[in-house]
């Protein structure tokens, strides 16, 4: 694996945060990453989320793990 492959999920979520995506949108990416076999540096992802939304990580994780982020 190259460094690009390892940082793919992290870069995607970082870009979403920079582009102004909301917590539900980030939770959708988080959920897809959870279900994939792609290697992910979860501590980095969680730190980026906490930097943007200091109290939002728990909410994002709950939406991602439950699948509620995909509900309309």
N, C-alpha and C positions, 0 to 999 in steps of 0.2 A: 504494500500500500504506500501511496505517496502522502505527503502532508496535506495535499488538497482533499483527498478522500476522507481523511480523518477529520478535517475541519468543516466538512460540507454542511452538516446540520447546524453547527454553531454559526457559520457564516450566514446561513439562510435566516435564522432567528435574529441575528444581529441586524441584518438588512431590514427585516420586517419592523423591528423596533425603530431603527433610524428613519424608515419611510413613514412612520406614524401609524402603523397598524395598531388596532385595539387589542385588548387582552384576549378576547374571544378568538381573534385571528391568530394570535401567537399560540394560544392553547390548541388550535387545530394543528398547527405545525408540530407542536410538542407531542400531541397525541399520535400523529403519524410517525414521528421519530421513535416513540415508545414501542410502536408495533413493528418497526423495521429491525433488521439485523445490522444496520449501519452502525459503526462505532461512533459513539457520541461522548463528548466530555461534558457530562451533566453538571459538574460543578461550575464550569465556565458558562453554560447556558443559564443555570440558576442565578449566577452572579449578575449576568447581563439583565435578566428580568428584574432582579431586586434593585439594580441600579436605576432602572427606569421607573419601576413601581415598587417602592420599598415594602408595601403591604400586599402586593398583588401576587406573589409567588404561590402562596397557598391556594388562592382562588384559581389561578391558571392550572396548577397541578390537579385540582379537583375536577375542573372542567375537562381536562385532557384524559385523566384516568377513567372518568365516568362516561365520557363520550358526549356529555351535554354541550360541548362546544360545537357540535354538528347539528344540534336541534335548532329548528327555526322558531 
